[in-house]
Amino acid sequence: MLEAVLKPGGDAATALYIVAFSLFIIGVKRGTHPTTAKQGNLIAAGGMAIAVITTLLLDGIGNWGLIVLGLGIGSAIGVIASVRVQMTEMPQMVALYNGVGGGAVALIAWSEIRHGISLGEEIPLDELIPVLFAGVIGSVSFWGSNIAFAKLQDLIPTRPLAVPGQQVINAVLLIGIVAACVDIALNNGDPSQGLFIAILVAAALLGNLVVLPIGGADMPVVISLLNAFTGLSAAAAGFALDNVALIVAGTLVGSSGTILTMEMATAMNRSVGNILFAGFGGAPAGGGGGSNEDRPHTAIGAQDAAIKLAYADSVTIVPGYGLAVAQAQHAIKEVADELEKRGVTVNYAIHPVAGRMPGHMNVLLAEADVPYEQLKEMEEINPEMPRTDVAVVVGANDVTNPAAKNDPDSPIAGMPIIEVNEAQQVIVIKRSLSPGFAGIDNDLFYEPNTSMLFADAKQAAADIASEIGNL
Amino acid sequence: MSLFTEITIFVLAVFVGFEVISKVPTTLHTPLMSQTNAIHGIVMLGGLIVVGFANDGLEYVIGTIAIAFGTINVVGGFMVTDRMLGMFSRKPKPKAGADGKGGS
């Protein structure tokens, strides 16, 4: 059966790889349009199947027991994890998948170095340099993604964690890594494996230290950036292994991921460099937040909220991560249904980075069958705000903070916000007055036309829906 | 493949990546990130090759873990993306009982 094995680098194998990477490009292209995105994902998956089968048929591929073991374990974990994950946990899931991808690259690089050493021959530089690059970036990506996962999963504090002398330590690590890489490259006849492992460890530390100080609000951009990094490291592995499918697919992810990262950062009015090196970590976290419980605010109950909403002409719902955490999307949809029965116009204002990832809210609301036409982007809804009777903020915080517009000293100054403070009345459904992900107090809560409804978002929405029904 | 052939491919692929992504609606940022994330799982091919040519115990272990990691990346990545996009493809149901407000 395996009589007709493909020669590595031979015509047949290369032709199949070309088909595979063409499907990746078509898949990503289709992924940028709402109507073709699902099809695009399947096309890319088809390309992957072709690439994997081609590789399995290559001459010299062996140790089938181990291959089946690796494929089996990986598939089982991948299937179970992606079927069981909640829509709300999608961002950390992507971070985790990205991490294992980076980990695989680092392991392959290590294996290539060992293999080269055991052969006792000089490793050509055009193979050694990509291997070093793949090892370093793969390791940074693996550990950085794990930290991003841990932050989003609340395993470690989401607020910026700064280590004293952070920038100096990072610089020293980076210089050390580069120096060690140069040393290995100069001794390519007999490179030191111990030094290579030290490089992997230093890169791991660097990955931890770069992501730890970044506040949770910036995490989507960081995950996207690490995604692009992993792509580049996969391309480097492709250079080392002379594999054209790896080179094209990895590079495609690297460059498209970079553009995507920049689009996300632009949506937050921040630069990628600013996020990585200054971050919200540069500002005193929760500055002035200590006494926020004392500031005057208006608290109301579900019944009052129901009355305000039922007698409005237009209501705009502003969802945030709190909605995701409370799984309140269905309950909110019920409120909207009750209001529409009474002839109230209901819209949803979607901030580009509401939640933990761009598009996070769209996914959740689509799950609750909210019609696509009711989801309004920020630019579209802000001019409508002064004509909105009631804006309901559900579990959103930083993306509605007027300080971003009014206070040039605020850590989030300049970030575009949903201007709910322009609406006639604002109802904020939130568990407490505590600051949001960025760790800063929200002046919106203390405005005279703002009412606070302190409750779990799901419970509050269910109560409001039934109160409106009783009116 | 010569080094310069590979560099040519690399540079062209960089430009393809830049061109393919332009003005993506915010809604699709997450699924698209997730899809490209799955594509870099192609490093599992590297794991397959490494295991094929491994010649000591530790290399077998490293290679097998690399295959497993890469497979998680690929399988999980594509499936999760499909789940996310599945939520958009559901057609908005015509609003039964909503009276008269449907216009424009």
Interface residues (C-beta under 8 A of the other chain):
Chain A: P8 G9 F24 I25 G27 V28 K29 G31 T32 H33 P34 A37 K38 G40 N41 L42 A44 A45 M48 A51 V52 T55 L56 L58 G60 I61 G62 N63 L66 I67 L69 G70 L71 I73 G74 S75 I77 G78 V79 A81 S82 V83 V85 M87 M90 P91 M93 V94 Y97 N98 V100 G101 G103 A104 V105 L107 I108 W110 S111 E112 R114 H115 S118 D126 I223 S224 N227 T230 G231 S233 A234 A235 A237 G238 F239 L241 D242 N243 V244 A245 L246 I247 V248 A249 G250 T251 L252 V253 G254 S255 S256 G257 T258 I259 L260 E263 M264 A267 E340 K341 G343 T345 I350 P352 M357 P358 G359 H360 N362 V363 A366 E367 D369 P371 Y372 E373 L375 E377
Chain B: M1 L3 E6 I9 F10 A13 V14 F15 V16 G17 F18 V20 I21 S22 K23 V24 P25 T26 T27 L28 H29 T30 P31 L32 M33 S34 Q35 T36 N37 A38 I39 H40 G41 I42 V43 M44 L45 G46 G47 L48 I49 V50 V51 G52 F53 A54 N55 D56 L58 E59 Y60 I62 G63 T64 I65 A66 I67 A68 F69 G70 T71 I72 N73 V74 V75 G76 G77 F78 M79 V80 T81 D82 R83 M84 L85 G86 M87 F88 S89 R90 P92 K93 K95 G97 A98 D99 G100 K101
